[in-house]
Amino acid sequence: MQQQYFLIYKPFGMLSQFSGEEMNLSHLNYSFPKDVYPVGRLDKDSEGLLILTNDNLLQHRMTDPKYQHERTYFVQVEGIPDNKVIQQLQNGVTITLPNKKKYQTLPAKATLIEIPQLPPRNPPIRERKSIPDSWLSITLIEGKNRQIRKMTAQIGYPTLRLIRVQIENLIIKDLNPGEVIEFTKNDIYSKLKL
């Protein structure tokens, strides 16, 4: 079996899977091999960097929580958090998991950033003139279900737009939603520090 590696910019509204009635990876303008699957997931409302491969070792190393690896997201939130609020994200906050258990997130890197240069979202974010918004860069070493959305909601700044822009040294760069790049094993292992 030839191992293959693809990097895609998953668009907003697309499921991180190849089957189903809703818009999914099979709707991309690309012919993927039948044995390639996403590494982890981005929920339907999130955008950005998604790896697809048929390399089971890479799948395991990137999804097993014991191999903590950095994932960076640009997060548009409602409101403008101050340093005290950002410190809460950095220290970790308590969120509720799908099984209703409380979970204390691991410390994260979080900073307020300028508006990043990103492709427009389709459909665009609904803007509210009375409530300002701002952008954060958040880097996690874990990936609980809808974790960033739950973290920003917990501190009182709901997420409006969420884009994964980096996994270790693998960066989304100039990709547009729906675009695909193929990588060699050496390149992707090097960028993912495997």
C-alpha positions in Angstrom: 0.0 0.0 0.0 1.3 3.4 -1.0 1.0 5.9 1.8 -0.4 9.2 0.8 -0.8 12.5 2.6 -3.2 15.4 1.8 -3.7 18.8 3.4 -7.0 20.5 2.8 -8.6 23.8 3.9 -11.9 22.4 5.1 -14.7 25.0 4.3 -17.3 26.1 6.8 -20.4 23.9 6.7 -18.6 20.8 5.5 -18.4 17.6 7.6 -15.0 15.9 8.1 -16.1 12.7 6.5 -16.7 11.2 3.1 -20.3 10.0 3.4 -23.8 11.2 4.3 -26.5 13.5 2.9 -24.8 16.8 4.1 -21.9 18.5 2.4 -18.8 16.4 3.1 -15.2 15.8 1.9 -16.5 13.9 -1.2 -17.9 17.2 -2.5 -14.4 18.7 -2.8 -13.1 19.1 -6.4 -10.5 16.4 -5.8 -10.3 12.6 -6.4 -9.0 11.1 -3.2 -7.9 7.5 -3.0 -10.6 5.2 -1.4 -8.4 4.3 1.6 -7.7 7.9 2.7 -9.4 9.3 5.8 -9.3 12.5 7.9 -6.9 12.6 10.8 -9.1 13.8 13.6 -11.9 16.2 12.7 -13.1 19.8 12.5 -16.7 20.2 13.3 -19.1 21.4 10.6 -19.0 25.0 11.8 -15.2 25.2 11.9 -12.8 25.8 9.0 -9.2 25.2 8.2 -6.4 22.7 8.2 -7.3 19.0 8.0 -5.0 16.2 7.1 -6.1 13.2 5.2 -4.0 10.0 4.9 -4.0 6.2 4.7 -1.0 6.1 7.1 -2.3 4.3 10.2 0.8 5.2 12.3 0.3 8.9 11.6 -3.4 8.6 12.3 -2.6 7.0 15.7 0.2 9.5 16.6 -2.0 12.6 15.8 -5.2 11.4 17.5 -4.0 9.6 20.7 -4.1 12.2 23.5 -0.8 10.9 25.0 1.1 12.4 22.0 0.2 16.0 22.8 0.9 18.1 19.7 0.2 21.8 19.2 -2.7 22.9 17.1 -3.2 26.6 16.6 -6.6 28.3 15.8 -7.6 31.8 14.9 -10.8 32.5 16.8 -13.2 35.4 16.2 -15.1 36.1 19.4 -18.0 38.4 20.4 -16.6 41.2 22.5 -13.0 42.2 23.4 -11.5 40.1 26.2 -9.0 41.8 28.5 -5.8 40.3 29.9 -7.5 38.8 32.9 -9.9 36.9 30.6 -7.1 35.7 28.3 -5.1 34.5 31.4 -8.1 32.3 32.2 -7.7 30.6 28.8 -4.0 30.3 29.3 -4.5 28.6 32.7 -7.3 26.3 31.5 -11.1 26.6 32.1 -13.7 24.1 33.2 -15.9 22.8 30.3 -18.7 20.2 30.0 -17.9 17.2 27.9 -20.6 15.4 25.8 -21.0 12.8 28.5 -21.9 15.8 30.9 -18.7 15.4 32.9 -16.8 18.5 33.9 -13.3 18.8 32.5 -10.5 21.2 33.3 -8.7 22.1 30.0 -4.9 21.9 30.0 -3.0 25.2 29.9 -3.2 26.9 26.4 -1.4 29.6 24.6 -3.8 32.5 24.0 -3.2 36.0 22.7 -5.3 38.8 21.3 -4.3 39.4 17.7 -4.9 41.8 14.8 -7.6 40.8 12.3 -5.8 38.0 10.3 -5.7 37.8 6.5 -8.1 35.0 5.8 -10.4 34.1 2.9 -13.9 35.3 3.5 -16.3 32.8 5.1 -19.3 31.6 3.0 -21.8 32.6 4.4 -20.3 35.6 6.2 -20.5 36.0 9.9 -23.6 38.0 11.0 -22.3 41.3 12.3 -23.9 43.1 15.1 -23.2 46.8 15.1 -23.8 47.1 18.9 -21.3 44.4 19.9 -17.7 44.6 18.8 -15.7 41.5 18.0 -12.0 40.6 18.2 -9.6 37.8 17.2 -7.6 35.4 19.4 -4.8 33.0 18.5 -5.3 29.9 20.7 -2.9 26.9 20.7 -3.9 23.7 22.3 -2.2 20.4 23.0 -5.5 18.5 23.3 -8.7 18.2 21.3 -11.9 17.7 23.2 -15.2 17.9 21.4 -15.9 21.6 20.5 -13.3 22.5 23.0 -12.4 26.1 21.9 -16.1 27.0 21.5 -16.8 25.8 25.0 -13.7 27.6 26.4 -14.6 31.0 24.9 -18.3 30.6 25.9 -17.2 29.7 29.5 -15.3 33.0 29.8 -18.2 35.0 28.3 -16.9 35.6 24.8 -18.8 33.3 22.3 -16.9 32.1 19.2 -18.2 33.5 15.9 -15.6 32.0 13.6 -13.0 29.3 14.2 -10.2 28.4 11.8 -7.4 25.8 12.5 -4.3 27.4 10.9 -1.5 25.2 12.1 -0.6 21.7 13.4 2.9 21.7 14.8 4.9 23.2 11.8 2.3 22.4 9.2 0.7 25.7 8.3 -2.3 26.5 6.1 -0.5 29.4 4.4 -2.2 30.6 1.2 -4.8 27.8 0.8 -8.4 28.8 0.1 -11.4 26.9 1.3 -11.7 23.6 -0.6 -8.1 23.5 -1.8 -6.0 20.4 -1.5 -2.2 19.9 -1.4 -0.4 16.5 -1.5 2.6 16.0 0.7 5.4 13.4 0.8 5.8 11.3 3.9 9.2 12.9 4.7 7.7 16.4 4.4 4.7 15.8 6.5 6.5 13.8 9.2 9.1 16.6 9.5 6.5 19.3 9.8 4.5 17.3 12.3 7.7 16.5 14.3 7.1 12.7 14.1 
